[in-house]
Amino acid sequence: MYILLLVFLPFLEAVIGYILGRNNENERDNFAIVCTVLGLGFALFLPMLMPTLTIPGIFVYGLHFTTDGFRCAYSIVTAIMWAGTTVFAKEYFAHERENLNRYWLFVLMTLGATQGVMLSADLMTAFIFFEILSFTSFTWVIHEETSEAIRAGYTYLFIAVIGGLILFMGLILIDQAAGTLLFSELKAAAAATDRKGMLFAGGICVLLGFGAKAGMFPVHVWLPKAHPVAPSPASALLSGILTKVGIYGILMLSLHALFGDAVFGGIVLTLGLITMFLGALLALFSVNLKRTLACSSMSQVGFILTGIGTWVLFSAMGHGEGEGAALALSGAMLHMVNHSLIKLTLFMCAGVVVMNLHMLNLNEIRGYGRNKPLFKLAFGLGALGISGVPFFNGYISKTMLHEGLVHVRHLFSGGAVTALTFAEIVFLVSGGCTFAYMLKLFICLFVEKNEDPSRQAAFDADRSCMNPLSTAVIVGSSAFMVILGVPGIMKSIAASMSGMEEIHEFAAFTLENLKGGFISLGIGALLYLFFIRKVLMRNGSYVNLWPAKLDLEDLLYRPLLVKWLPEIFGNLARVFGENLILTPLARFAVLAGSFAGRVLDVSLDALIVLARRTVIREKRVRSRAYLSRITRTQTLRRETQDAVEPVFAGFTFSLFATCIGILLIFGVLLYYML
């Protein structure tokens, strides 16, 4: 019953809030705040109650929920994130009226879906709520409805759809190989199965599916584009929580299905290192405040994946319960928590800039925070935390991850040692990049003066950049950077989350551990002085020298989906069609299926147009002469045609065709494998 309140009550609250918002916006906003604060209260009782819940008969497998140290911790973090951003959003949206009812409806729905994933006890339950939040959070990205927001939103949705398809195929393969998707049974079943190849193939599919939401390379392309265009409270949730939903799935897969597979561990570690370094590099070049923070999120996801991959390697070598494994796994879990809370603070600080200036370019917002001490304090603490500076929370989790990487190297020999040494170098350099780009943001906002003296004078005159409630939320969230920087607190949380008591032996401030931290900070200082100031600044202005043509979406994915795959499938269909003799019944079935698909696709667009012309009563302003010449039926027909034609000519139809092709290919593979 208690889990029902956390998972399903927000869906009911979303509907109630939507109804309230149609009559009174202030009541809706206050209702949303009460709901999220109440949800935080519910979450705080989870560690004391440890409830479980099974709802049989839904989606064949049923819904299964459970609680342990990790799930309780992340349920609480989720509730903190929603409560904090909801309180801040009231001021952020104070002067906005468009689409807010829609925004609040889907914010509360996404809360329930996220809790559903975090408390799931099997992969199918996680998948169901994962798909729900993919579509509900899509509305956050397109909220502003600008051309950039629409493009970023559809990129986000396309990646979510493809990721969901691949993830579902992975679940089918794992279920066939192991006979279960329950976490409590999966580890033993995976160890006992003789279908290791099928299990591995399913694991790779699940990795890519969840990795799409996490922002893992190479399915990261939505992340740097979605965060800058979404409202800042939504950006905090996208970065701080929704990426962790993807990490949660990868972590559960690694813990229960492929825990002893060295190849899988190597793949996760490699993808983690690429994601870590590429995200840091993109953030280093960026001149947009929120894009920098978004690319930073991608990089921090790479740190977490590196820890997970390292732990799988320990397990593969038979040391899954040792000190090094405990450091790697606990470091990954702790960095999930740390990054969530850090990005809560940093994206709300970015929101303060947006709601006051409506600008994000570093050259335009330079000097804004010079005389705003509390704003400077909150952002500074967030920057120190994410940079891994000693005595702040990010230092503890990053040091655990680094030590785990060092320990695992001693278990291997030959070329593997060289590869892991290189991995450590990438880790330290990426940490240095983090310090460099956060130093760039802090100095830009709080130290330098704006190039326009009149604009700087206006910045200095505005000392009250946010109301007292928002100030309390932002400064209060930044306090986590200090509280969780205490080693004793962090080790207790780590032991509770991972179940590994060995973590209590970890000493954070030994000379060896401090050395690793200071190496990264030194690299970061040098990057700032000699790369950012000398290369990425021209005539006193920040410039983005990252080549636009290296955008992976435009370089690979759009051509792949729009041009290359349709051509390949078309050629295959023509070749097989010329050599395939269909019976009259089969030919009729193909034609009927094609016709039915087209009718269904067109009818949905027609239904939308009909709703707009009747129930919603959306009317365009036209002259009386124009109305006298065109009948209502003609208008409906013309608008339906306008709505349908882009579907078949654009990216959406190409994606749809690609997904159908993927399903057919997997269907054939499954037929022969099973």
N, C-alpha and C positions, 0 to 999 in steps of 0.2 A: 504493500500500500504506500509506503514511504517513497519508493522509487517512482510510483505512478505520479506523485506530486511533482517530482523533479523533472520527469521526462514528458508527461502528457498534459499537466496543468498549463504550461506556457502556451500550448496550442489553443486551449479554451480562452485563456487570457488575451491572446492575440485577437480573437474574434470579438470579444467584449470590448477591447480597446478600440478596435476599428469602428464598432457601432457608436461608442462614446465620441470618437473623433469626428463623426459626421455632424455632430451637434455642438460640441464644445471641445476645442483643441487643448485648452489648458487642463481640463479634466482628463483627457486622454494622456497627456504628458505625465501628469501626476500619477495616474493609474499605472503607467508603464514603470515609473520609478518605484512605486510600492511593490509591484510584481517582482521586479528584479531584486530588490532588497529582501523581500520575503523569500525568494529563491535562494539567496545567500544564507539566510537563516536556516532554511531546510538543509542546505549543503553542509553547514557547520556541524550538524548533528550526525552526519553519516559515519564518522569514525567511531562514535559511541554505539551506534545501532547495528552497523554492518549488515544491512538487509540484503535479501536476494529475491528475485521475482522471475517466474516463468509464465508466459501466456501462450498456451498451446494452440495449434490449429491455424496460426496466421502465417501466410506465405510458406506453407508446407512444413517448414522447419520449426515454426513458432518463434516467439521472441524471448530471449534469455538475458537477464541482467544479474550482475553480481557486484560486490564491493570488496576491495582490499586496500592496502595502503596506497598504492599508485592511483587507483581509480578514485578513491576518496580525495586524495590530494588534488587531482586534476578536476574533479567535480567542483571543489572549493575554488580553485583558480578560475574556472569557467564562470562561476557565480560572481566572483570578485570583478572580473573583466566586464561582465554585463552590467552589474550595479554601477561601477565607476563610469563607464561610457554612457549609460542612460542618464545619470545625473548631469554629466557634462553636456550631453546632447541637448538638454532643454535650453541652455544658453546658446549653444552653437547654432541651433535652428530658430532662435528667437525672432529673426527677421525674415524667415522663409516660410512660405505657405504651400508651395507646390509639392505634391507627392508625399507629404509627411504621413498621411494616413496609411499609405502603402508601405512606407518605410517602417513605421512602428509595427504594423501587422507582421511583416516578415522578420523583423528583429526578434520578436518574441517567439515566432515559430522556429527560427534558427537556434534560439536558446534551447528549446526542447529537443530539437534534433541533435544538437551538440552533446547535451547531457545523455541522450540515447546512445551515441557512439561511445562516449567515455565510460559509461557504465555497462556496456555490452559484455556478454559472457560467451559469445561465439561470433564467428566471422560473418554469418548471414545477418544477424541483428545489426552488427556494425555497418554492413553494406547498405541495409535498408535506410538507416538514419543518415548515413553518409550521402546517399543519393538525394534524400529530402533536403538536406542543408545545401547541397550543391545548387539546387534550383531556387531555394528561398534566398540564399545569399547573393544570387545573380542580380537581384533587384537593387542591392546596395551599389553595385558597380555602375549600373546605368541610371542611378538616382538623378543626377544632374541633367541627363538626357541631351548632353552636348554630343557633337560628332565623335570626339575623343572617347567619351564615356560609352557611347553605343558600340564603337569598335572594340574597346577594351572589354566591355561586357560580353560581347559575342565570342571574343577570343577565350574568355573565362569559361563561357558555357560550352564551347566546342571542346576545349580540353577536358571539361568535366564529363561531357557525354562520351567521348572516346575513352577516357579513363574509366568511366563506369562500365562500359562494355567489356573492356579488357579485364577489369577487376572481376566482373561476374563470370567470365570464362575461367579465370583463375580459381574462383571458388568451386566451380563445377569439377575442375581437374583435381583439386585438393580433396574434395569430398569423395570422388571416385577412387583416389589413391589411398586415402586414409580411412574413409568410411564415416567420418564425423567432421564437424566444424566447431564443436564445442571446445573451448580452450582447456577445460579441465580434462578432456580425453585426448586432445589432438597430439600432445607430445608423445605419449605412449604409442598411439596409433601410428604416428609418423615414423617412429623408431622401428616399429614392427613390420611395416609394409614392405612388400617386395617390388612395388611400383615406384621406385625412387625417381626415375626419369619423369614420370607424370607429375609426381609431387614437386619436383624442381621446376618443371614448366609452369605449373600452377603458381608456384611461389614467385616466379619472375613476372607473371601477369599481375598478381596482387601487388607486387612491389611497384610496378609502373602505374597501376590504378590508384593506389594510395599516394604514390610519389607525385602524381599530377596535382593533387590538392596540397601537398606539402611544399610544392615549389622546387622539387628536385630536378636537376639537370637529367635528361634533355627536355622534360615536360614542364619547364619553369616559365615559359614565355608569357603566360598571363600575369604573373606576379608583378613585374616592374611596371606594367601598364595599368593594372586594375587599382592599385593603391593610390596613385596620384589623383585619379579622377573620382574616387569614392569619397563620401563625406568622412571627415577625420575620425569621428567615433566609430564608423564602420571600418575604416582602415585599421584602427587599433584591434578590432576583433578579427579582421581578415588576417592580419599579421600575427597577432598574439595567440589566437585560439584556432582558427580554421586551418592554418598550416599544421598545427599540432594534431589535428584530427587525422591528417594524412600520416604524420609521424607515429601516431598511436597504432594505426593499422600495420605499419611496417614493423613496429616494435613487437606487437602481438604475434605477427608472422614469424619474426626471428626467434622469439622466446619459445614458441610452441610447435611450429611446423618444420622450420629449417635451422634449428638451434645448433646442429653439429655439422653443418655443411660448409666446408672451407671455401669452396668455389662461390657459394652465395655470399659468404662473409666478405670475400675479396671484391665481389661486385658492389655490395653496399658500401664498403670502405672506399672504393675507387670513385663511385658516383658521389659519395659524400665529399671527398677531397675536391673533385671538379666543381661541385655546387658551392662549396666553401670559398674556393679561390675566385671563381667566376663572379659570384655575387659581390665579393669584396672589391674586385676590379671594377665592376659596373658602378658600384657606389662611389668609388674613388673618382671616377670621371664625371659623375652626375652633377648638374648645377641646379637641380630641382629638389627642394627640401624633402618632400614626401617620397619622391622617387629614390632618393638616397637612402631613406629609411626602409623603403620596400626592398631595394637590392641588398641592404644590410640583413633583412629578414631571410632572404634567400641564402646568404652566407652563413648565418647562424644555424639554419636548417642543416647546412652541410656539416657544421661542427657536431650536431646531434647525430646525424647519420654516420659520421666517422666513429663515434662512440659505439653505436649499435653494431657496425661492421666489425669493430675491434672485439667486442664481446663474442660475436659469433665465431671469430677466429680462435679465441680462447676456448670456446666450447668444442670446436673441432679438434683441438689439440688435447682435449681431456682435462682442461684446467678451468672449467666453467664456474667453479666454486672458489677459486683462489683470490688472492688480494688484487692482482691485476685485473681480473674479470670484474670484481666488485667495483673497482675504480671506474672502469669503462662504462659499465651499465649504470651505476649510480650517477656518474658524470653526465651521461646522456639524459637521464630522467631529470636531474637537477637543472640542467641547462634548458630543458623544455620549460620548467617552471620559471626560471630566471628570465628567459627571453620573453615569455608571455607578459610578465610584470614590467619588465623594462620597456617593451613596446607599448604597453598601456600608457606609461608616462610619456614617452617620446612622441607618440602619435597624438595624444591629447595636447601636448605642447605645440606640435605642428598645427593642431586645430585652433589654438589661440591665435597663431599667426594668420591663418586663413580667415577666421571670422572677423578679424580686425582690419586686415589689409587686402584680402581676396587676391593674394599673390603668393607664389611659391619660388620664383626664381631667386637665387641667392644674391644676385646683384641688386635686385629690387628690394629685398627684405633686409639687406645688410644693415646692421646697427640697430635693429628694432628693439632688442632686449637690453640695451646698455644700462638703462636706469630702472629696470624692473627686477628687483632683488629676488623675490619669491619665484618668479618665472625662471630666472637664471639659476636659482638653486635647484629647482626640479629638473630642468633640462641637464644641468651639470651632473647631478647624481645619476641620471639615466645614462649619460655618456660615459661616466666612470665605470658604471656597472657593466655595460656591454663591452667596454674596452678591456676588461679583465685587470683593472688596477687593483693591487692588493688592498685588503680591508673592505672590498665591495663584493657584492654577490657573484658577479660574473667571474671573478678571479677564482673562487672555490671550484665552480663547476668546470671551468676551462682547465684548471690545473689537474683535476681528476681525469679529464679526457686526455690530457697530454701524458700523464703518468701511465694511464692504461695503454697508450700507444707505445710508450717506451718499454713497458713490461712485456708486451706481446712480441716484440722484436727478439727477445731472448729465447723464445720458443722455436724459432726457425733458423735456417742456415742457408748459405748460398745466396742465390739471387733474391730470395724473399727478404733477406736482411737488408739488401741494398734498396729494394722497393719500399720497405717500411721506414728506412732512414730518410728516403726522399719524402715519404708521407709526413714525417715529423717536420721536415723543412717547410713543406707546404702549409702545415698547421701553424707554425710560428710566423711565417710570412703573412698568412691570412689574418692572424691575430694582429700583426703590425698594421696591415691595411685598415682594420677596424678602428684602431686608435687614430690613424691618420685622417680618415674621413670624418670621424666624430670630432676631432680637433678642428678640422676645417669648418664644420657646422657651428661649433661653439664660438670660435673666433669670429666667424662671419656675423653671427647673430648678436653676440654680447661684447665683443671687443672692438671690432672695426667700426668706422663711421661710414654712413652712406655717402656715395659720391655726390648726391644732390643735397647741399646744406639745408635747403628749405624742408626737404623730406625728413632729414635727420632731426631738425628742430621740432617737427610735428611728432616724430617718434618719441623724443625726449619729453614733450609736453604731456603725452598720454601715459601716465603712470598706472592707471587702473585698467589693465588689459583684460581682466576677467572679473566676474562677480565673486563674492566671498565663498559661495558654495562650490563653484568650479575650482577656486583656489585651494580649498580644503581637500577636494578630491585629487587634484593633480599633485599637490605637495604631499598629501598623505600616501599616494601610490609610490612616490619617489622614496619614501621612508623604507620601503622594502629593500632598496639597494643597500642600505646600511644594516638593517635587521638581519637579512639573509647573508650578510657578509661575515657574520660571526661563525667561526668554524664549528663550534659545538652545536649550534642550531641547525646548521646545514647537514652535519653528519647524522644528527637524529632524524631529520626529514629523509635523508638518503637511505638510511637503514630501514625506515618504515616503508618507503616506496619500493625498494628493491628486495627487501627481505634478507639482505646480506649484512650480518653483524660485523663482518671484517672491516667495514668502512670506518668503524670507530677507531681503528688503529691509524688512520690517515692523519698525517701532520701537514697542515697546509703551508706553514711558514718556515719550513726548513730552507737552508741555503740553496739546496738543489732545486726545490720547487720555485722559490723566488727567482732563481736564475732564469728559468724558462719564461716566467712572466715578464721579467725585465728585458729579456732578449726581444720579445714581441713589441714591448713599449718602445725600445730603442729603435727597432726597425720602423715603427710608426712615426716616431719623431723625425727620422731621416727622410722618410717618404714625404712628410708634410713640408719640411724645409727645402728639399731639393727637387721634389717632383711636383707637388701641388703649387708651391709658391713660384717655382721657376718655369715649369712646363705648362701647368693647367691654369695659369693666369697670364693674360695679355693686357698690357696697358692698365694694370690695376683692376681688371675685371675677370671674373671666373668664366672659363670657357669649357665646353664639352667637346673634346677631341675624339670621342669614341665614334668610329665610322658607322653611319646609319645603315649601311648595306650589310653589316654583320648581324642585323636583327634576324634571329633564327626563324621566327614566324614567317617573315617575308622571304627569307632566303631559302627555306626548306618546306615548311608545313603548308603554306598556302599553295605554292606550285604543286606540291605532292598531292594535295586533296582536290584542287581545282582542275589541274591539268594532267599530271602524270598518271595517277591511279585511274581516273576515268578512261584515259586512253588505253591503259593496260587491260582494264576489264572489258573495254569495248573490243579490243583486238582478240582477247581470249574468247569472248562471246561469239565473235564472228567466225573464228577458227573452229570452235566446237559446234557452232550452228551449222556450218557447212558440212560437217562430218557426222552430225547427229540426226538420226531419223526419228521424229516424234510421231506417236500415234495420234489420231484425230482427237482423242480424249485429252492427251497430254498437251497438245497444241491449244485446245480450248481452255485448259486450266491455266496455261501461261498467259493467254490473252485476257482471260477473266481476272486473273490476279493483277495484271498490269492495269487494266481498266479500273478495278476496285481501288487500287492504290491511288490512282490519279483522282478518282471521284472523292475519296476520303480526304486527300490533301486539299483539293479545291474547296470541298464543302466546309472544311474548318475555317478557311479564309473567308468564305462567303458568310458563315455564321458570325464571325467577328464583325464583318461589315454590317450585317443585318442588325446586330446588337447595337452598334454605334448609331445606326439610323433610327432605331426604335426605342429600346429600353434606355440606353444611355442618352439618346436624343442629342447627339453631337451634331451641330449645324454649322455649315460654313456660310459666310456672308456673301451673298450674290445679289446682283442687280435684279430688279423685277423683270426686265426684258430677257435676261438670261434664263430666269426660272420659267418664263412663259414658253421658251423654246424647247427646254429639256424636261421630259417627264421624270417622275420619281423612279419609275422602273428603269429608264435609261441611265439615270444617275447611279442606281444600285449596280447595274450591269457594268458600267464603266469603272466604278470604284472597285468592284470585284475583280475585274480584269487587271486593273493597276496593282491590286494586292497580290494577285496570283503570279503574274509574269516574272517578277523578280525572284520568286521562289525557285523557278526552274532555270533562271539565268545566273543566279548568284552562288555565293559560297555555301549557303544553307543546303541547297539541293545537292551540291557536290559532297558535302559532309554526309548527308542522308544516304546518298548512293554508296559512299565509302563504308559507312557503318553496315549497310546491308551486305556489302561485299565481305566485310570482316566476319559477319555472322555466318555467311555461307561457307567461308573458308574454315572457320572453326567447327562448323557443323560436319563438314567432310572429314576433318582431322579426327574429331571425336568418334565419328562412325567407324573409322578404320582402327583407332586406338582401343576402342572399347569392344 
